């Protein structure tokens, strides 16, 4: 496992209380573990949202849409041939 580095954050008192309670009831082995897990989830969601935004912008780009149409056209016969194998 990679070495950890210390970081200091200021959190609202109610968040700290909830963090203490979650660890006390066994939701995580430690505050650090729970905070890291929460941050990893949030960062994963931010990356997912960024990708979704990029696809949304690409869908509005005429050159990107033309490229997708060209690829679909190029593979249409191959896709039809493959589909017939499974009929």
C-alpha positions as CSV (number, residue, x, y, z in Angstrom):
1,X,0.0,0.0,0.0
2,X,1.2,3.5,-0.8
3,X,2.5,5.7,2.0
4,X,0.0,8.2,3.3
5,X,0.6,11.9,3.8
6,X,-0.9,14.0,6.5
7,X,-3.5,16.7,5.5
8,X,-5.4,19.0,7.8
9,X,-8.9,20.2,7.0
10,X,-11.5,22.3,8.9
11,X,-14.9,20.7,9.0
12,X,-18.2,21.9,10.4
13,X,-18.8,20.6,14.0
14,X,-21.9,18.5,12.9
15,X,-19.8,16.8,10.2
16,X,-17.1,15.9,12.8
17,X,-19.8,14.6,15.2
18,X,-21.3,12.5,12.4
19,X,-17.8,11.2,11.5
20,X,-17.1,10.2,15.1
21,X,-20.5,8.4,15.4
22,X,-20.0,6.6,12.1
23,X,-16.6,5.3,13.2
24,X,-17.9,4.4,16.6
25,X,-20.7,2.3,15.1
26,X,-18.3,0.5,12.8
27,X,-18.9,2.2,9.5
28,X,-15.1,2.4,9.0
29,X,-12.0,1.4,10.9
30,X,-11.0,5.0,11.5
31,X,-11.9,8.6,10.6
32,X,-9.1,8.6,8.1
33,X,-10.5,5.5,6.4
34,X,-14.0,7.0,6.2
35,X,-12.8,10.4,4.9
36,X,-10.6,8.7,2.3
37,X,-13.4,6.5,1.2
38,X,-15.8,9.5,0.9
39,X,-13.3,11.5,-1.0
40,X,-12.6,8.7,-3.4
41,X,-16.3,8.3,-4.1
42,X,-16.7,12.1,-4.6
43,X,-13.7,12.3,-6.9
44,X,-14.9,9.4,-9.0
45,X,-18.3,11.1,-9.3
46,X,-16.6,14.3,-10.4
47,X,-14.6,12.4,-13.1
48,X,-17.8,10.7,-14.3
49,X,-19.6,14.1,-14.5
50,X,-16.6,15.6,-16.4
51,X,-16.8,12.8,-18.9
52,X,-20.5,13.2,-19.3
53,X,-20.1,16.9,-19.9
54,X,-17.4,16.2,-22.5
55,X,-19.7,13.8,-24.3
56,X,-22.5,16.4,-24.2
57,X,-20.2,19.0,-25.8
58,X,-19.0,16.5,-28.4
59,X,-22.6,15.7,-29.3
60,X,-23.0,19.3,-30.3
61,X,-19.8,19.3,-32.4
62,X,-20.6,18.8,-36.1
63,X,-17.2,17.3,-36.9
64,X,-17.5,14.8,-34.0
65,X,-21.0,13.8,-35.1
66,X,-19.8,13.4,-38.7
67,X,-16.9,11.1,-37.5
68,X,-19.4,9.0,-35.6
69,X,-21.7,8.7,-38.6
70,X,-18.8,7.7,-40.8
71,X,-17.7,5.0,-38.3
72,X,-21.3,3.7,-38.1
73,X,-21.5,3.6,-41.9
74,X,-18.1,1.8,-42.2
75,X,-19.2,-0.9,-39.8
76,X,-22.8,-1.3,-40.8
77,X,-22.2,-4.2,-43.1
78,X,-19.9,-5.9,-40.7
79,X,-22.5,-5.5,-37.9
80,X,-25.2,-6.9,-40.1
81,X,-23.1,-9.9,-41.0
82,X,-22.3,-10.6,-37.4
83,X,-26.0,-10.3,-36.4
84,X,-26.9,-12.9,-39.1
85,X,-24.6,-15.4,-37.4
86,X,-26.7,-15.3,-34.3
87,X,-30.1,-15.7,-35.9
